[in-house]
Amino acid sequence: MAAAIVPAQRVEAARSSVQPHALDDRRRFWREAFRRVRAETEARAAPLSPEDQIVQSMPDASPAKWHRAHVTWFFEQFLLVPNDPSYTIFDERFPFLFNSYYVAAGPRHARPQRGLITRPNGEDVAAYRAHVDAAVERLIETVTAENAAHVFSIIEIGLNHEQQHQELLLTDILHAFAQNPTNPASDAAWQWPKRETVSGYAHVPSGIRTIGHDENDGFCFDNELPRHDVLLQKVKIGRGLVTNRDWLAFIADGGYATPALWLSDGWAVAQNEGWEAPGYWRRRDGEWFTMTLAGEQRVNAGTAVCHVSYYEADAFARWSGKHLPSEEEWETAARAGLLPDAYGVVWQWTRSAYLPYPGYRAAEGALGEYNGKFMINQMVLRGSSLATPAGHERVSYRNFFYPAARWQFTGVRLADFA
């Protein structure tokens, strides 16, 4: 998933001063936003034991403790150190331990080994968060009018970045718990989002359409820019998501055993990993169960299929006699209000490769070395999922994963020729 990056031109614009008469309101706004997002991270981690927060079940996942520390390091590294001369680094070891991909920010601990770091422990991370939180709030209260716009823009980046890790915190602990034969729950009260089943197809407005984020609409990541025109052919898109009932029919018809349905790379992965159903599905006594945030549950035929890879989504679409929508078709349909369940259920695979938009430029410096350098060998997903924090979704959001990934809350929406 993309890291929080602000376009270079917006960073430059943010250097202009905030008018004194509005500064108190801006301080209040960002203080409350900061507290709200930081509290949400702790709320998501609260049900987890210290042992839960250490585990790393695969190289693509990270421990909950690491997520909590990394987002804190982000504020320390990119906000406090450059903008508060009085700030004291909490622990000189932490930048190495909790940096992720930011090469320009210094060396970092290898990602596959994050679960080996039992010390510093959870209490140390909690103290780290408290230390940085206090410093950020002091900076919010004392920043000058001249520097306020720039400081607030970095806080905005940091908060969006933390919201992304809030989603990863849930997806990663679910993967860890799915390896546990006792099927533990991270939230016993969790329920699948209540959505009415939507059927049928809607015609996507064809012709020249504009996609990408409108900079007047607030924050976005740099991969959502620049806004640009595309030419769409006639196509119709599923109003609803593919359900478990649909997927059970695919399984029953030999979908996982028919190589003609699969891309060559996908067939190889499915065979090597023994795929017979979506991720976390287990068959017992002729019935399918799946691992959820509430522990193991029976597969509900009426809910959206989840934890499927791009390879599976593409094979299912071919089996259905249809195809996956492009990201341009998806965004145009969503802007037109044609997708009632676009958000808050599952991220939806598109057939679009994750590539830069025409005229894309990454931001300068360490904050700019994330989205752009991952624009290869991955596929775009649109929408948001049940794990996405409220308010973090938008129509132009471009999520991206490798085509074999299925530990995320990923599902399918179909398209067809008009």
C-alpha positions as CSV (number, residue, x, y, z in Angstrom):
1,M,0.0,0.0,0.0
2,A,1.2,3.5,-0.8
3,A,3.0,5.5,1.8
4,A,1.7,9.0,2.5
5,I,3.4,11.4,0.1
6,V,2.4,14.9,-0.7
7,P,3.1,16.2,-4.2
8,A,6.2,18.5,-4.4
9,Q,4.2,21.4,-5.6
10,R,1.9,21.2,-2.6
11,V,4.8,21.1,-0.2
12,E,6.1,24.3,-1.8
13,A,2.7,25.9,-1.6
14,A,2.4,25.0,2.0
15,R,5.5,27.0,2.9
16,S,3.4,30.2,2.7
17,S,2.4,31.5,6.1
18,V,-1.0,31.0,7.8
19,Q,-2.7,34.3,8.6
20,P,-2.6,35.1,12.3
21,H,-6.3,35.4,12.8
22,A,-6.8,31.8,11.5
23,L,-3.9,30.3,13.3
24,D,-5.7,29.4,16.5
25,D,-8.4,27.6,14.6
26,R,-5.8,25.7,12.6
27,R,-3.9,24.7,15.7
28,R,-7.1,23.4,17.3
29,F,-8.0,21.5,14.1
30,W,-4.7,19.7,13.7
31,R,-4.4,19.0,17.5
32,E,-7.8,17.3,17.5
33,A,-7.0,15.4,14.2
34,F,-3.7,14.2,15.6
35,R,-5.2,13.0,18.8
36,R,-8.0,11.2,16.9
37,V,-5.8,9.3,14.5
38,R,-3.2,8.4,17.2
39,A,-6.0,7.1,19.4
40,E,-7.4,4.9,16.7
41,T,-4.1,3.1,16.3
42,E,-4.0,2.4,20.0
43,A,-7.7,1.2,19.9
44,R,-6.9,-1.3,17.1
45,A,-3.9,-2.6,19.0
46,A,-5.6,-2.7,22.4
47,P,-7.1,-6.2,22.1
48,L,-3.7,-7.7,21.4
49,S,-1.4,-9.2,24.0
50,P,2.3,-8.3,24.2
51,E,3.0,-11.7,22.5
52,D,0.5,-10.9,19.8
53,Q,2.2,-7.6,19.0
54,I,5.6,-9.2,18.4
55,V,4.6,-12.0,15.9
56,Q,5.5,-11.7,12.2
57,S,3.9,-14.5,10.2
58,M,5.5,-13.8,6.8
59,P,7.9,-11.3,5.3
60,D,5.1,-9.2,3.8
61,A,3.6,-8.6,7.2
62,S,4.9,-6.6,10.1
63,P,4.3,-7.0,13.9
64,A,1.7,-4.7,15.5
65,K,4.4,-3.3,17.7
66,W,6.5,-2.4,14.7
67,H,3.5,-0.6,13.1
68,R,2.9,1.5,16.2
69,A,6.6,2.4,16.4
70,H,7.1,3.1,12.7
71,V,4.3,5.6,12.4
72,T,5.8,7.3,15.4
73,W,9.2,7.4,13.8
74,F,7.6,9.0,10.8
75,F,6.6,12.0,12.9
76,E,9.9,12.1,14.6
77,Q,11.9,11.9,11.4
78,F,10.0,14.1,9.1
79,L,8.2,16.6,11.4
80,L,10.0,17.0,14.7
81,V,13.7,16.7,13.8
82,P,13.6,19.2,10.9
83,N,11.2,21.6,12.5
84,D,11.8,21.7,16.3
85,P,15.4,22.5,17.3
86,S,14.6,21.7,20.9
87,Y,13.4,18.2,20.2
88,T,15.4,15.3,21.6
89,I,15.4,11.9,19.8
90,F,13.7,9.4,22.1
91,D,16.1,6.6,21.5
92,E,19.1,6.6,19.0
93,R,18.4,2.9,18.1
94,F,14.9,3.5,17.0
95,P,15.5,5.2,13.6
96,F,17.4,2.0,12.4
97,L,14.7,-0.3,13.9
98,F,11.6,1.4,12.7
99,N,12.5,3.0,9.3
100,S,10.8,1.1,6.5
101,Y,11.7,2.0,2.9
102,Y,13.2,5.4,3.2
103,V,16.7,4.9,2.0
104,A,17.5,8.7,2.1
105,A,16.5,8.7,5.8
106,G,19.2,6.2,6.7
107,P,19.9,2.5,7.2
108,R,17.1,0.2,8.4
109,H,16.5,-3.2,9.8
110,A,15.6,-5.9,7.3
111,R,11.9,-6.2,6.9
112,P,11.7,-10.0,7.1
113,Q,13.4,-9.9,10.5
114,R,11.1,-7.4,12.2
115,G,9.4,-10.1,14.3
116,L,12.8,-10.9,15.9
117,I,12.9,-7.6,17.7
118,T,11.5,-8.5,21.1
119,R,13.4,-5.6,22.7
120,P,12.6,-2.7,22.8
121,N,9.4,-4.1,24.2
122,G,5.8,-2.9,24.0
123,E,6.2,-0.6,27.0
124,D,9.1,1.0,25.3
125,V,7.1,1.6,22.2
126,A,4.2,3.1,24.3
127,A,6.7,5.4,25.9
128,Y,8.0,6.4,22.5
129,R,4.6,7.2,21.3
130,A,3.9,9.3,24.3
131,H,7.2,11.2,23.9
132,V,6.6,12.0,20.3
133,D,2.9,12.8,20.9
134,A,3.8,15.4,23.5
135,A,6.4,16.9,21.2
136,V,4.1,17.1,18.2
137,E,1.4,18.8,20.3
138,R,3.9,21.3,21.6
139,L,5.0,22.1,18.1
140,I,1.4,22.6,17.0
141,E,0.9,25.1,19.8
142,T,4.2,27.0,19.3
143,V,4.8,27.0,15.6
144,T,5.0,30.5,14.1
145,A,2.5,31.8,11.6
146,E,5.3,31.8,9.0
147,N,6.0,28.1,9.4
148,A,2.6,26.8,10.3
149,A,1.4,25.9,6.9
150,H,4.5,23.8,6.2
151,V,4.3,22.1,9.6
152,F,0.6,21.4,9.3
153,S,1.1,19.9,5.8
154,I,3.6,17.4,7.2
155,I,1.2,16.5,10.1
156,E,-1.4,15.8,7.4
157,I,1.0,13.5,5.6
158,G,1.8,11.7,8.8
159,L,-1.8,11.2,9.8
160,N,-2.7,9.7,6.4
161,H,0.4,7.5,6.6
162,E,-0.7,6.3,10.0
163,Q,-4.2,5.5,8.8
164,Q,-2.6,3.2,6.2
165,H,-0.8,1.4,8.9
166,Q,-4.0,1.1,10.9
167,E,-5.4,-1.0,8.1
168,L,-2.1,-3.0,7.8
169,L,-2.2,-3.6,11.6
170,L,-5.5,-5.5,11.2
171,T,-4.6,-7.4,8.0
172,D,-1.2,-8.5,9.4
173,I,-2.6,-9.7,12.7
174,L,-5.3,-11.6,10.9
175,H,-2.7,-13.4,8.9
176,A,-0.8,-14.3,12.0
177,F,-3.9,-15.6,13.8
178,A,-4.8,-17.6,10.7
179,Q,-1.6,-19.7,11.3
180,N,-2.7,-20.5,14.9
181,P,-4.6,-23.8,15.2
182,T,-6.7,-22.4,18.0
183,N,-8.2,-19.7,15.6
184,P,-8.0,-16.8,18.0
185,A,-10.1,-13.6,17.5
186,S,-8.6,-10.2,17.6
187,D,-12.0,-8.7,18.1
188,A,-14.7,-11.2,19.2
189,A,-17.4,-8.6,18.5
190,W,-16.4,-8.0,14.9
191,Q,-19.0,-8.5,12.2
192,W,-19.0,-8.4,8.4
193,P,-20.1,-5.0,7.1
194,K,-23.9,-5.0,6.6
195,R,-24.5,-4.2,3.0
196,E,-27.5,-5.1,0.8
197,T,-26.8,-7.4,-2.1
198,V,-26.6,-5.3,-5.3
199,S,-27.1,-6.9,-8.7
200,G,-27.0,-6.0,-12.3
201,Y,-24.7,-3.9,-14.4
202,A,-24.4,-0.1,-15.1
203,H,-23.2,1.5,-18.3
204,V,-20.0,3.5,-17.7
205,P,-20.1,6.9,-19.4
206,S,-17.8,6.6,-22.4
207,G,-15.9,9.1,-24.3
208,I,-13.2,11.5,-23.0
209,R,-13.3,11.4,-19.2
210,T,-11.1,13.1,-16.5
211,I,-9.6,11.0,-13.7
212,G,-7.2,11.7,-10.9
213,H,-7.4,13.8,-7.8
214,D,-8.6,17.4,-8.0
215,E,-6.1,19.3,-5.9
216,N,-8.9,21.6,-4.7
217,D,-10.5,18.6,-2.9
218,G,-7.8,18.2,-0.2
219,F,-5.2,15.7,0.5
220,C,-4.0,13.0,-1.9
221,F,-1.0,10.9,-2.5
222,D,1.3,11.8,-5.3
223,N,0.3,8.7,-7.4
224,E,-3.2,10.1,-7.7
225,L,-1.8,13.0,-9.8
226,P,-1.8,14.7,-12.2
227,R,-5.5,14.8,-13.1
228,H,-5.7,13.9,-16.8
229,D,-8.0,12.9,-19.6
230,V,-8.6,9.3,-20.8
231,L,-10.7,7.8,-23.6
232,L,-13.2,5.2,-22.4
233,Q,-14.9,2.7,-24.7
234,K,-18.4,1.5,-24.1
235,V,-18.4,-0.9,-21.1
236,K,-20.7,-1.8,-18.3
237,I,-19.6,-2.5,-14.7
238,G,-21.0,-4.6,-12.0
239,R,-23.1,-2.6,-9.5
240,G,-22.3,-5.1,-6.8
241,L,-19.3,-7.2,-5.7
242,V,-18.8,-10.8,-6.5
243,T,-20.1,-12.9,-3.5
244,N,-19.0,-16.1,-1.8
245,R,-22.0,-17.7,-3.5
246,D,-20.6,-16.8,-6.9
247,W,-17.2,-18.1,-5.8
248,L,-18.5,-21.4,-4.5
249,A,-20.0,-22.0,-8.0
250,F,-16.5,-21.3,-9.5
251,I,-14.9,-23.8,-7.1
252,A,-17.6,-26.4,-7.8
253,D,-17.1,-26.0,-11.6
254,G,-13.4,-26.8,-11.2
255,G,-12.2,-23.2,-11.4
256,Y,-9.0,-24.0,-9.5
257,A,-8.3,-27.1,-11.6
258,T,-8.8,-25.6,-15.1
259,P,-5.5,-24.1,-16.4
260,A,-7.2,-22.5,-19.4
261,L,-8.8,-20.0,-17.0
262,W,-5.5,-18.8,-15.6
263,L,-2.6,-16.6,-16.5
264,S,0.5,-18.7,-16.7
265,D,2.1,-17.0,-13.7
266,G,-1.1,-17.3,-11.8
267,W,-1.4,-21.0,-12.5
268,A,2.1,-21.6,-11.4
269,V,1.5,-19.8,-8.1
270,A,-1.8,-21.6,-7.5
271,Q,-0.2,-25.0,-8.1
272,N,2.9,-24.3,-6.0
273,E,0.8,-23.0,-3.1
274,G,-2.0,-25.5,-3.4
275,W,-4.8,-23.0,-3.8
276,E,-8.3,-24.5,-3.8
277,A,-10.2,-21.6,-2.5
278,P,-9.7,-18.0,-1.3
279,G,-7.2,-17.2,1.4
280,Y,-8.2,-18.3,4.9
281,W,-10.9,-20.7,3.6
282,R,-10.7,-24.2,5.2
283,R,-13.0,-27.2,4.3
284,R,-14.2,-29.4,7.1
285,D,-16.8,-32.1,6.9
286,G,-17.9,-30.8,3.5
287,E,-18.4,-27.3,4.7
288,W,-16.3,-24.2,4.1
289,F,-15.1,-22.0,7.0
290,T,-12.9,-18.9,6.9
291,M,-10.7,-17.0,9.3
292,T,-12.0,-13.6,10.3
293,L,-11.1,-10.9,12.8
294,A,-13.7,-12.6,15.1
295,G,-12.0,-16.0,14.7
296,E,-13.1,-18.9,12.5
297,Q,-16.6,-18.6,11.0
298,R,-18.7,-20.4,8.4
299,V,-18.4,-18.9,5.0
300,N,-21.5,-16.7,4.4
301,A,-22.6,-17.2,0.8
302,G,-24.2,-13.8,0.7
303,T,-21.2,-11.6,1.6
304,A,-18.5,-10.4,-0.8
305,V,-15.7,-12.8,-1.5
306,C,-12.5,-11.7,0.2
307,H,-8.8,-12.5,0.3
308,V,-8.5,-13.4,-3.3
309,S,-5.4,-12.5,-5.4
310,Y,-5.4,-10.7,-8.8
311,Y,-4.7,-14.1,-10.4
312,E,-7.8,-15.6,-8.8
313,A,-9.9,-12.5,-9.7
314,D,-8.7,-12.7,-13.3
315,A,-9.5,-16.4,-13.5
316,F,-12.9,-15.9,-12.1
317,A,-13.7,-13.1,-14.5
318,R,-12.6,-15.3,-17.4
319,W,-14.8,-18.2,-16.1
320,S,-17.7,-15.8,-15.9
321,G,-17.2,-14.7,-19.5
322,K,-16.4,-11.2,-18.3
323,H,-13.3,-9.2,-17.3
324,L,-12.0,-6.9,-14.6
325,P,-12.6,-3.2,-15.0
326,S,-9.7,-0.9,-15.7
327,E,-9.0,1.7,-12.9
328,E,-10.2,4.4,-15.3
329,E,-13.5,2.6,-15.8
330,W,-13.9,2.1,-12.0
331,E,-13.2,5.7,-11.1
332,T,-15.5,7.0,-13.8
333,A,-18.3,4.7,-12.6
334,A,-17.7,5.6,-8.9
335,R,-17.8,9.4,-9.7
336,A,-21.1,8.8,-11.5
337,G,-22.6,7.1,-8.4
338,L,-22.9,3.7,-10.1
339,L,-21.2,1.6,-7.4
340,P,-23.3,1.5,-4.3
341,D,-20.7,-0.7,-2.4
342,A,-17.6,0.9,-3.7
343,Y,-16.2,1.6,-0.2
344,G,-15.9,-0.1,3.1
345,V,-16.2,-3.8,2.1
346,V,-13.2,-5.0,0.0
347,W,-10.6,-3.4,-2.1
348,Q,-11.4,-4.3,-5.7
349,W,-8.8,-5.5,-8.2
350,T,-8.6,-3.8,-11.5
351,R,-6.9,-5.0,-14.7
352,S,-4.7,-1.9,-14.6
353,A,-1.0,-2.2,-14.0
354,Y,0.3,0.2,-11.3
355,L,2.1,2.8,-13.5
356,P,2.6,6.6,-13.3
357,Y,0.0,8.9,-14.7
358,P,1.1,11.1,-17.6
359,G,3.2,13.9,-16.3
360,Y,3.7,12.2,-12.8
361,R,6.6,13.6,-10.8
362,A,7.6,12.2,-7.4
363,A,8.2,14.6,-4.5
364,E,11.7,15.5,-3.8
365,G,13.7,14.1,-0.8
366,A,13.0,11.1,1.4
367,L,9.2,11.6,1.4
368,G,9.2,11.2,-2.4
369,E,10.9,7.9,-2.6
370,Y,8.0,5.5,-2.1
371,N,5.1,5.6,-4.5
372,G,7.1,6.2,-7.6
373,K,9.7,3.5,-7.0
374,F,7.1,0.8,-6.7
375,M,5.5,1.5,-10.1
376,I,6.4,-1.9,-11.5
377,N,5.0,-5.5,-11.4
378,Q,2.0,-4.5,-9.3
379,M,-1.7,-4.1,-10.0
380,V,-4.1,-1.4,-9.0
381,L,-7.0,-1.8,-6.5
382,R,-9.7,0.7,-6.0
383,G,-12.3,1.6,-3.3
384,S,-11.5,0.7,0.3
385,S,-12.1,-2.2,2.7
386,L,-13.7,-3.0,6.0
387,A,-10.3,-2.4,7.6
388,T,-9.8,1.1,6.1
389,P,-10.2,3.8,8.7
390,A,-13.3,6.0,8.3
391,G,-12.6,9.1,6.2
392,H,-9.5,7.6,4.5
393,E,-11.3,6.5,1.3
394,R,-11.8,8.6,-1.8
395,V,-12.6,8.0,-5.4
396,S,-9.1,8.7,-6.8
397,Y,-7.3,6.5,-4.3
398,R,-4.8,4.1,-5.9
399,N,-3.9,1.1,-3.8
400,F,-1.5,-1.5,-5.2
401,F,-0.3,-5.0,-4.5
402,Y,1.6,-7.8,-6.2
403,P,-0.8,-10.1,-8.2
404,A,-0.3,-13.1,-5.9
405,A,-1.1,-11.1,-2.7
406,R,-4.3,-12.2,-0.9
407,W,-3.8,-11.5,2.8
408,Q,-5.4,-8.1,2.4
409,F,-9.2,-7.6,2.3
410,T,-9.3,-7.9,-1.5
411,G,-12.3,-8.8,-3.7
412,V,-13.8,-8.6,-7.1
413,R,-16.0,-6.4,-9.2
414,L,-16.7,-7.5,-12.8
415,A,-17.0,-5.6,-16.1
416,D,-18.5,-6.6,-19.4
417,F,-18.6,-5.2,-22.9
418,A,-21.6,-2.9,-23.4
